[in-house]
Amino acid sequence: MARSLAAARGWTGWQWTCLDDLWRRESAYQTTATNPTTGAYGIPQALPASKMASAGADWRFNPATQITWGLDYIENRYGDPCTAWEFWLRHGFY
């Protein structure tokens, strides 16, 4: 699902690889992954978790909603997944 939604934005090839690496490290694609220290939640590890409500009321458990929010976040903050991944590699978060 994440690959398909990313591809719809033109994020294939290396951009997909960067996104996949990022989210495997952040949450292993678990919709209920919660950072015990910060409370970051879901596939994209939103902080606060409730920010994902802007993508849909079902943000707590729907992977499509979480992925859509996460892709929007990456696009708005970093421009693309590889830039987000490079930031993560330097800082341990994105």
Secondary structure, 3 states (H helix, E strand, C coil): CHHHHHHCCCCCCHHHHHHHHHHHHHCCCCCCCECCCCCCECCCCECCHHHHHHHCCCCCCCHHHHHHHHHHHHHHHCCCHHHHHHHHHHHCCC
